[in-house]
Amino acid sequence: MLLDRRIDLNLAPVEPCTLDPAALRRVEQYLFQEARLLDERRFDAWLDLWTDEGRYWVPRHHGQADPFEQISLFWEDRMLRETRVRRLLNARNWSQQPVTRSSRLVGNVQVEGFDGEGHLVVRSALQYTEYRLQQRHLAGQVFHKLAPQDDGGWKLQLKRVDLVNCDGVFGNLEVFL
Amino acid sequence: MISKEEIAGLVRPDSVHKRVYTDPAIFALEMQRIYGRAWIYVGHESQVPKPGDYHTTRLGDQDVVMVRAQDGVKVLYNRCPHKGAKLVAEGDGCAGKFFRCPYHAWTFRLDGSHLSAPLRSAFEGTGYDPADPQFSMAPVARVDRYRGFVFASQSATGPDLKTFLGGVASSIDNLCDRSPVGEVEVVGGVFRVEQPSNWKVFYENLHDTMHARVTHESSFQAARDEAAAIGEMPFELLIQDGNGEPYAFWEKLELRAYHYGHGYMEGIFDPAAATRDPVARAHFACLTEALGEERAREVLGMNRHNTILYGSGSPHTVFQQFRVIRPLAVDRTLVEIQVFRCKGAPAEVWDRALTYANLINSPSSNVMPDDVEVYRRCQEGNATRGGDWVSLHRYLGTDTMLEDGAVSTNGTSELPMRNQFAAWRDYMLDTAGLPAVIAIHPTECSHAA
């Protein structure tokens, strides 16, 4: 259920996590790979990164506590992410002709710790440039909650993008940030 | 200066000259003759709950501030009478007990009247007079409200708000009546979306039933494909699927046109809407307890889609939204999207309004980008030398004239556009106060044509 209030959105870690340099590098590489899939418009591969309950969230307000009492620029579960991808790939997607091109720079990666459900909370900075008819630049802080998998990898439980201009005026936001 | 003959020549019974969308001189004139006179929605009382609270916005090309004073809501031009600085910055906030200019500390009561200026002795023997209105913040000529919705008119004369709203007041009523206590409040923030196109295109599109399954093919098809993949069509997909209805569906709708360019699009009254799904049933139970079953069915059975309040925007009663349309330039339009909570209604009713806002009206909507794209293409296409006229021919001469307006005989009629431009022309031709009644020229939309 999209507005299921039981989902843990708390970003403050309840358990510390210290990673050796190699493990930290693996976390960084995971974020870089996620960014790359979006930049290369490999949406199906990007959809596969998520847990079943995973949520993609871009708040509308600075410091927004949750997506239940206030509007959000994006609040999407698997079904809505898939629907967005289906639209982006539809032949009659007039506002994607030409398509949106993007390039993102992910940096300042910091592992915050584990949340109450054992997800790794990772903070990073995003510099995002997009081009469709005009160039646009967006930037902000990103919080990922990574769910450890049996094979040693991760899946996305939460991706929260806090844009510096979340309360500003926008043109269309068609692709995932 | 554009002559009356020139303006009159821009609107034909069946078409409109593209210049109305592209000429900056026309836009400047609209700011005077439409936005400078008509009743324009400023904001909702709930946006300024306590004395001192303010909300800034624009009435046409004028920056104004809606503020809660001790004796009610005021609408003032956002200008200090000293040097002209805007007294409050963009956005919402609280001025406290009075406005204080950040430039030279002149202060004003919450109703805009002059309170003080520092080192007053310097004004002795000058023409400075705190009681003279030229040393106060200027109020907009007229302010009135309808069930918590605050409107302002920059013209001291003309019809009152209730007369101006006419038949579309029923949309505001229905929005409020969905609360068991008859009140709504703006909650959760406001989306602000910019469209690279003229403001009138958006109004036309709101009742353009022929575009839905063409322009929105990518979003309704995506929703249908997803529903097929997961084996159900929940609310989130259903609201993206609706645009895919066949032409026969749209033909059965009723387009109602009122004076001043207003109107609404209506499904047939549907009493079953009150009990269609668990959210509606909870809402129905709540309203039944407060108002009785008959009234509850009447309120929730009003299955009205987009309403047009020409000059203000489009309230949506069923999902409690208001898309407020603010022209910025001849080719730029700002849309402020408000979401309302029906006070006292079940929590699920808010959830549904929130989801509708996030999925349909936010900048990330799957639906709206294709609208914005075609508006932009109209704006740019109309800048070419490829032709001068925009067609409004659809079902011309078939609409039924009524006492207070007109109604389509076919839901794909371009009656709303013809009605908007009939009003537009009358606004633009009348150079004195707001005309009392804007005719929906019978010869232009009845069989007589």
Interface residues (C-beta under 8 A of the other chain):
Chain A: L2 L3 V58 R60 H61 P67 F68 E69 Q70 I71 S72 L73 F74 W75 M79 L80 E82 T83 R84 R86 R87 N90 R92 N93 W94 S95 Q96 D167 G168 V169 F170 G171 N172 L173 E174
Chain B: V187 G188 G189 V190 F191 R192 V193 E194 P196 T215 E217 S218 S219 Q221 A222 A223 D225 E226 A229 I230 P234 E236 L237 Q240 L334 V339 D351 L354 T355 A357 N358 L359 S362 P363 S364 N366 M368 P369 D370 V372 E373 V374
